[in-house]
Amino acid sequence: MFLVAFDFDHTIIDINSDVHVNQLFPTEEDRKNADKNCAQFDCWTDHMQDKFRQLQKLNITENDYIRNMQEIPLTNGFSHLIHYLYSIPRSHLIIISDSNLVFIETILKYYQLDHMFKDIFTNPAYFNKDEQCLIVEQYGQQTCPTCPSNMCKREIIEKYVRTKFDEPVPVVFIGDGHNDVCAAKCLKKDDLVCARSGYRMAKELKQQRELGTSELQAEFFEWNDGKDIEDFIKRNRIK
């Protein structure tokens, strides 16, 4: 048994799903006005909820969101990577993402990948049918002083391994951003961290290593596309 934990934005998909919804504003002026009218929040999730309410005022519907999400491309090679990992006996695939459940489920279903993931950890979301508004809530975290209030991926991985498996299992963590660094640093020497080349996760982990402040114990690998990860795992990790 082994666990593969994927980030979503700029990892499974090649852009940020929260940013992509800006295309739903009828005009650029509408978008700018919405940004101007959005309240200031410490948490990005709360900011997105305010943006969804701005879109509601412009009569953006559930079907509009669905079409918008279906326009988003997967990162090159990731469909094949997910199929490959899913095919390995005793593999266990999950997603841990700062996006939201509506966006992730819509995209996975569109690309016929939804059945390949055991669990999805993200900000809860649903459509309020009465108001015709997308509602998103913070996933929440209790233990980490450095991660945002809505999510600590380290906390999720540690709890998941502790509660889902009878014994420690190898973990492959695949991500790209600053909010993936905390999770990467909790992994052990037999685990694998796959960081997208040129993005903040890779830059920060390499900088910490150069400065002698690195806490990373897991093996570190930089990737440009899904094939890089698949080839590395075939050569080094899982036969």
BELWO-V347834 format. One record per residue. N is the residue number from 1. SS is DSSP state (H for helix, E for strand, - for the rest). PSI is psi in whole degrees, -180 to 180 (NA if undefined). Layout:
N;SS;PSI, N;SS;PSI
This chain:
1;-;137, 2;E;154, 3;E;133, 4;E;118, 5;E;119, 6;E;137, 7;-;175, 8;-;-66, 9;-;134, 10;-;18, 11;-;-81, 12;-;-44, 13;E;158, 14;-;2, 15;-;-178, 16;-;119, 17;H;-35, 18;H;-37, 19;H;-35, 20;H;-28, 21;H;-13, 22;H;-24, 23;H;-12, 24;H;-18, 25;-;131, 26;-;-36, 27;-;164, 28;H;-34, 29;H;-39, 30;H;-43, 31;H;-45, 32;H;-40, 33;H;-39, 34;H;-45, 35;H;-38, 36;H;-36, 37;H;-14, 38;-;137, 39;-;163, 40;-;130, 41;-;149, 42;-;-29, 43;-;132, 44;H;-36, 45;H;-41, 46;H;-36, 47;H;-43, 48;H;-37, 49;H;-40, 50;H;-39, 51;H;-39, 52;H;-34, 53;H;-32, 54;H;-39, 55;H;-35, 56;H;-40, 57;H;-21, 58;-;13, 59;-;31, 60;-;128, 61;-;175, 62;H;-42, 63;H;-33, 64;H;-43, 65;H;-43, 66;H;-47, 67;H;-39, 68;H;-44, 69;H;-35, 70;H;-12, 71;-;-15, 72;-;129, 73;-;147, 74;E;152, 75;-;141, 76;-;127, 77;-;-4, 78;H;-29, 79;H;-46, 80;H;-41, 81;H;-46, 82;H;-44, 83;H;-41, 84;H;-50, 85;H;-39, 86;H;-31, 87;H;-17, 88;-;129, 89;-;138, 90;-;20, 91;E;153, 92;E;103, 93;E;133, 94;E;164, 95;E;136, 96;E;113, 97;E;148, 98;E;9, 99;E;-134, 100;E;164, 101;H;-38, 102;H;-48, 103;H;-48, 104;H;-48, 105;H;-38, 106;H;-46, 107;H;-44, 108;H;-42, 109;H;-41, 110;H;-39, 111;-;8, 112;-;43, 113;-;-4, 114;H;-35, 115;H;-7, 116;H;-9, 117;-;130, 118;-;-40, 119;E;153, 120;E;124, 121;E;113, 122;E;179, 123;E;125, 124;-;144, 125;E;151, 126;E;165, 127;E;124, 128;E;107, 129;-;-32, 130;-;-45, 131;-;-12, 132;-;47, 133;E;142, 134;E;124, 135;E;129, 136;E;142, 137;-;157, 138;-;137, 139;-;-45, 140;-;144, 141;-;155, 142;-;-14, 143;-;-18, 144;-;122, 145;-;-11, 146;-;-26, 147;-;160, 148;-;162, 149;-;-23, 150;-;-22, 151;-;136, 152;-;115, 153;H;-30, 154;H;-48, 155;H;-42, 156;H;-47, 157;H;-46, 158;H;-43, 159;H;-39, 160;H;-47, 161;H;-40, 162;H;-36, 163;H;-22, 164;H;-22, 165;-;147, 166;-;-20, 167;-;164, 168;-;141, 169;-;153, 170;E;144, 171;E;131, 172;E;122, 173;E;126, 174;E;119, 175;E;-167, 176;-;-28, 177;-;179, 178;H;-38, 179;H;2, 180;H;-12, 181;H;-43, 182;H;-44, 183;H;-41, 184;H;-39, 185;H;-12, 186;H;-10, 187;-;162, 188;-;178, 189;-;-25, 190;-;3, 191;-;174, 192;E;129, 193;E;122, 194;E;110, 195;E;134, 196;E;127, 197;-;134, 198;-;-5, 199;-;172, 200;H;-37, 201;H;-51, 202;H;-43, 203;H;-45, 204;H;-42, 205;H;-38, 206;H;-39, 207;H;-42, 208;H;-37, 209;H;-42, 210;H;-34, 211;H;-5, 212;-;20, 213;-;10, 214;-;136, 215;-;6, 216;-;123, 217;-;-30, 218;-;161, 219;E;142, 220;E;132, 221;E;133, 222;E;140, 223;E;154, 224;-;-28, 225;-;177, 226;H;-32, 227;H;-37, 228;H;-47, 229;H;-46, 230;H;-46, 231;H;-41, 232;H;-45, 233;H;-41, 234;H;-38, 235;H;-35, 236;H;-24, 237;-;-57, 238;-;126, 239;-;NA
